[in-house]
Amino acid sequence: MLYLLEQGPTEQKIIQMCIQSRRPLPEAIRDAPEVPLGLGLFFSGFLDLNDERSIGFSEGPIPRRAMREYCEEHDLQDEVREDFFYYTKMLDQVYLKHQTAKHAKTPAKG
């Protein structure tokens, strides 16, 4: 998750430049972490639900209601549903912590 948040915005540009100039990918991109087999459902669900959070003075967590609706929409039941809630919350905590740290480093305007 942190790799995506920190490297994601610039990674695609670097990949395109490497392809165009026929150069190898930088080691950090070549050796980027991958979502472990079997956890892709939870990671893609988190990404789908990222827009569901409330935004005021800061971003709030993904609402439980949105997670529940996602599970119903995708027919996730029993243990998979429980795992979905667990992993989505864990990813959300990492995301929110990263956003808080990022905004703390940004100088105030005015």
PLY file of the C-alpha trace (Angstrom):
ply
format ascii 1.0
element vertex 110
property float x
property float y
property float z
element edge 109
property int vertex1
property int vertex2
end_header
0.00 0.00 0.00
2.72 2.46 0.93
4.57 1.71 -2.29
1.45 2.58 -4.30
0.88 5.80 -2.35
4.48 6.97 -2.52
5.62 5.70 -5.92
2.43 5.24 -7.92
2.00 8.76 -9.28
5.43 8.88 -10.91
6.01 5.21 -11.66
3.99 5.10 -14.89
5.89 8.08 -16.30
9.22 6.41 -15.54
8.09 3.13 -17.10
7.03 4.94 -20.29
10.36 6.80 -20.45
12.27 3.53 -20.04
10.23 1.86 -22.78
10.70 4.77 -25.17
14.43 5.01 -24.55
14.85 1.20 -24.44
16.46 1.34 -21.03
15.95 -1.12 -18.18
13.53 -0.28 -15.42
15.04 1.16 -12.26
15.62 -1.44 -9.56
12.94 0.07 -7.28
10.28 -0.39 -9.96
11.55 -3.74 -11.20
11.54 -5.12 -7.64
8.32 -3.41 -6.56
6.23 -5.34 -4.06
3.32 -7.32 -5.41
-0.02 -8.00 -3.80
0.25 -11.53 -2.39
-1.73 -14.21 -4.19
-5.24 -14.40 -2.78
-5.30 -10.85 -1.43
-6.03 -9.09 -4.73
-9.78 -9.14 -4.05
-9.30 -7.13 -0.87
-6.82 -4.70 -2.40
-8.99 -3.97 -5.45
-12.03 -3.64 -3.16
-10.17 -1.08 -1.07
-9.25 0.88 -4.20
-12.87 0.76 -5.41
-14.13 2.05 -2.05
-11.52 4.78 -1.65
-13.89 7.36 -3.14
-16.60 6.51 -0.59
-14.85 8.20 2.34
-16.12 11.49 3.71
-13.91 14.49 3.19
-14.06 17.51 5.48
-11.06 19.11 7.08
-9.40 15.74 6.56
-10.30 12.41 4.99
-12.34 10.03 7.09
-12.27 6.24 7.04
-14.17 4.23 4.44
-17.68 3.86 5.88
-18.72 0.43 7.08
-21.93 0.90 5.07
-19.88 1.16 1.86
-17.97 -2.02 2.74
-21.21 -3.85 3.46
-22.75 -2.72 0.15
-19.58 -3.80 -1.70
-19.80 -7.26 -0.12
-23.44 -7.57 -1.11
-22.76 -6.35 -4.65
-19.95 -8.88 -5.11
-21.68 -11.69 -3.21
-18.94 -11.93 -0.59
-20.16 -14.09 2.27
-19.06 -15.69 5.53
-15.29 -15.79 6.08
-14.49 -13.95 2.86
-16.77 -11.13 3.97
-15.12 -11.01 7.40
-11.70 -10.98 5.75
-12.83 -8.21 3.41
-13.79 -5.99 6.37
-10.53 -6.80 8.16
-8.18 -6.15 5.23
-10.07 -3.08 4.05
-9.78 -1.56 7.53
-6.06 -2.40 7.71
-5.38 -0.86 4.29
-7.50 2.14 5.22
-5.48 2.72 8.39
-2.25 2.71 6.39
-3.78 5.08 3.83
-5.10 7.52 6.45
-1.80 7.49 8.36
0.07 8.24 5.13
-2.33 11.07 4.24
-2.01 12.60 7.72
1.79 12.48 7.54
1.76 13.93 4.02
-0.45 16.85 5.04
1.64 17.49 8.15
4.66 18.05 5.87
2.78 20.45 3.58
3.32 24.09 4.60
0.14 26.05 5.38
-0.98 28.52 2.70
-1.73 32.11 3.52
0 1
1 2
2 3
3 4
4 5
5 6
6 7
7 8
8 9
9 10
10 11
11 12
12 13
13 14
14 15
15 16
16 17
17 18
18 19
19 20
20 21
21 22
22 23
23 24
24 25
25 26
26 27
27 28
28 29
29 30
30 31
31 32
32 33
33 34
34 35
35 36
36 37
37 38
38 39
39 40
40 41
41 42
42 43
43 44
44 45
45 46
46 47
47 48
48 49
49 50
50 51
51 52
52 53
53 54
54 55
55 56
56 57
57 58
58 59
59 60
60 61
61 62
62 63
63 64
64 65
65 66
66 67
67 68
68 69
69 70
70 71
71 72
72 73
73 74
74 75
75 76
76 77
77 78
78 79
79 80
80 81
81 82
82 83
83 84
84 85
85 86
86 87
87 88
88 89
89 90
90 91
91 92
92 93
93 94
94 95
95 96
96 97
97 98
98 99
99 100
100 101
101 102
102 103
103 104
104 105
105 106
106 107
107 108
108 109
